[in-house]
């Protein structure tokens, strides 16, 4: 019921190529989440003669809030979603009110214990069922994910959570962030993450953090 990045990109490609053209993306993000880096593939009948020029004209058609950085030829079998081996997200929290960053950070003006949050985040690492950290009734074939990185850092006055995994469930990063923020401000104990994994009960995890602080930062391929 609202415009999407995929719909807008497909319309622009179809206009430029003068034929209906669909795209396949590396995955879907929640509404309101940003993609600082993203990969998508589309098929053409004839190879593009000048990909740099094509990219220039594509950006001229696209609105200001969507930018294509590069277009390149890949093998016929390449798949933007299924070939991806890992994805990395970053979540930004601002500890002070800032009208200029309110659309790209979660402004949470309260003391946070980063050391405590980092200790708790270690429980997220490894291959586990993340049922407690995903939106209920999402229809996933499996809730099994392998998290390879989960850490908080303070960068330029903001708190940044970096997480990488082979796959992510719906709302998964935002629920983990909400849980860790509750631990950092003393509302929850650090062992609540372990308890949530054991019980597979969504109610034992924290609230879903707002979407605007979350960025897809990297998609890795072989």
N, C-alpha and C positions, 0 to 999 in steps of 0.2 A: 504493500500500500504506500510505498515511498520510493523515490529514485535510488538506484544502487550503483556502485562503482562498475560492476559487471555490465549492467544494462547500458550505462553511458559509454563505456569503452567499446562494447559491441556495436553500438549505433555509429560511433565515430569510425571504426574499422570498416563497417559495411558501406559507409558513405565514401571512404577513401578508395576501397577496393571495388566499389560499384557492384557488390553482390552480398547477400546476407552472410555474415561472418560471426561465428560464435567463438568464445574464448573459454579455455579451461584454466582455472587458477590453482595456485599451490594449496589453497584451502579457504575456508570461510572464517571471517572474524565477526564478533558480535557487533551489533549496531552501535556506532559511536566510537569504536576502536580505530586507531590510526595504523596505517602501514607505511613505515618509513622505507621499507624495502619489500618488494613483492615480485613474484614471477608468474607469468601466465603464458600459455601457448595458443596459437591459432594456426589453421591450415590455409594454404593458398594453392591454386592450381599451378601457377607459374612462379618461379623464384623471384623475389623482389630484386630489381636491378640495382637499386641504390638504397640500402637500409638506413643510412644516415639521413638522406633526404626524405625518405618515407617517415622516419621518426619526427622530423621537423614538421611535416605537414600534419601528422597525426596530433601533435601537441597543439597545433594551430586550431584544430577542430575541438579538442577537449576543453572543458571548463578549467578555470584557474586552480581548482583544488584537486586535479588529477594531472600527474606529470609522468610521461614515459621517458625513461633515461636512455634506453638502448633497445634496439631490435636486432636480433641475430638469427641466422639459420641454424637449426639443430636437426638431428636425425629424424626420420619419419616416425621412429618408435618412441622418441622422447616424450615424457609426460610430466607436466608441471607439478601435478599432485602426487602421483604414485612413485615417481622417481626420487622424491625428496627424502633424505635420510634423517634430517633434524631441522627443527625450527627454534629460533631464539626470540624471546619477547623481553621487553623492558617496561617496567611500571614506574612512573614518576610521581613522587609525593612532595608537595611543597609545604614546609612548616610555617609559611607566612602568607598572608593575603596578598595576592598580586593580580590585578585586573587584566594584565597583559598575558598571563599564562593560564588563565582559568579554563581555557578550552583544551589545554594539552597537559595539565597536571591535576592531581587530586589535592586540593588545598585542605590539609588537616592540621589545624593549629593546636597542637598539644604535644607534650614531651613524648619521645619514643626512645626505647632502649634498643639500639641497633644490635648490640652484642647479644642480647637475649633473643632477638628476632633471628639472627644468623644461626645461633645454636639450635633453635626450633626448626629452622629451614632444612637442616641436615636430615631430618626425618622424612623429607620429601624425596630424597635421592633414591635412585634405583628403580627397578621394575615392580610396580605395585598396581593394585586396583584402586583407581581414583574416583570411585562411585560417590564418596562423601564430598568430593570437591568438584562436582559437576552439577549442572542443572538437571533437576528431576525429569524423568520421562522424555529424555532426549532421543531415545530410540537407537542408542549406540549398539553395534554388534558386540563390542567388548569395551570395558572400561580400563583395560590394561594399558599402561603407558610406562615408558622408561625415561625418567628425568636424570639428566647428566650434570646439570648445574642449577643451583638455587642459592643466591646470595644477595645481601644488601650492601650498598656502599653509599657514602655521602659524596656527592659531586656538585660543585658550584652552589652549595647551599641547599641542594635538594637531596632527598633520599631516593635511591634508584634500586629497584629489585630486578635482577637479571635471572631469567630462567630459560633453560633449554631442554628439549625432549624430542623423542622421535615422533610424537603426536600429542595433540591436546584435545580435551573434551570441551563441550560448550560451557562457557563461563569458568572454566577450570582455573586459569591464571587469576582472575578477579576474585574468586572464592579463596584461593590460597593467600592472596594479598590481604583480603579482609580478615582472614584468620590470623595471619602474622602481625597485622596492625593491632588486633585485639590483644595479642601476646605482648607486643611492644609497649602498649599503654596500660597494661596491668589488668585488663578486663578478663583475660583468659590465662590459664596456666600453660606452660610450654608443652606438657604431655598431652594436651588436647588433640594434637595432630596424630599421635600414635593411637589414641583412643578412637579417633574418627576412622582411621584405617582398619582397626580391629572390628569395629561395629558396623562399618559400611553404612553409617547413618548420617545423612546430610545435615541433620539438626545439630550435630556435635562440631561442625565446622562453623566458621564465621560468616558474616554477611558478605554479599557480593559487592566488591569495591566498584566505584563508578567507572564507566567505560573510558572517559576522556583521558585518563592517565596511562592507558595501555597502548604500547606500540609494538607491532611486529617489526623486528629489526633485521632478521636474516633468515634465509632459507638455504639449507645446504644440500648439495647434490654430489653424486660420485664424481 
